[in-house]
Amino acid sequence: MFLFDVTQVHALPNRHLDLTFENGVHGIVEIDRIVKNYTGVFEPLLQDDYFKQVSVNAELGTIVWPNGADLCPDVLYSQAAGIPIAADSL
């Protein structure tokens, strides 16, 4: 696992996020590559205005939306840095 918290997030068009992590890694993440099925708490993310309400929750070290939807910071880091998560690290 990477164990780096998200420190900054900016919503971009087409459900992309511009993320910065505590170790300085910066990258663009396509959320459609992570969320394969926009149901339940993820369904509102399909609405552009709602998607843009993303913020960093410093206590969790990751991004969240107002309804409590969040994503694992390790998965986000993997996508932003282009480093696959090894199955033995889960």
C-alpha positions, -999 to +999 in steps of 0.1 A: +000+000+000+011+036-006-004+053+024-003+089+010-031+112+018-048+134-008-041+170+000-058+188-029-085+181-054-100+200-084-129+186-104-123+186-142-148+179-170-159+143-179-155+130-143-118+136-141-100+149-109-068+168-106-052+153-074-022+162-053-009+139-026+011+146+006+043+134-010+040+159-039+027+134-065+002+151-088-019+136-114-052+135-133-075+106-124-104+094-146-131+083-120-149+061-146-118+038-144-124+034-107-162+035-103-175+010-128-211+011-117-226+045-107-253+032-083-261+039-047-240+067-032-221+070-065-251+077-087-252+115-080-216+117-094-230+114-129-244+149-125-217+174-133-228+200-107-227+173-080-194+158-091-178+193-088-187+193-051-158+170-043-135+180-015-107+167+006-115+152+040-082+156+059-093+132+086-099+104+061-070+115+039-091+112+007-118+128-013-154+129-004-187+142-018-215+157+003-235+124+005-205+106+021-192+089-011-155+085-009-127+066-027-097+048-013-066+070-014-044+041-024-066+035-055-065+072-063-027+073-058-022+042-080-042+058-109-025+093-104+010+079-103+005+051-128+017+025-104-004-007-102-015-019-068+001-054-062-024-080-051-001-090-022-003-055-008-040-056-003 
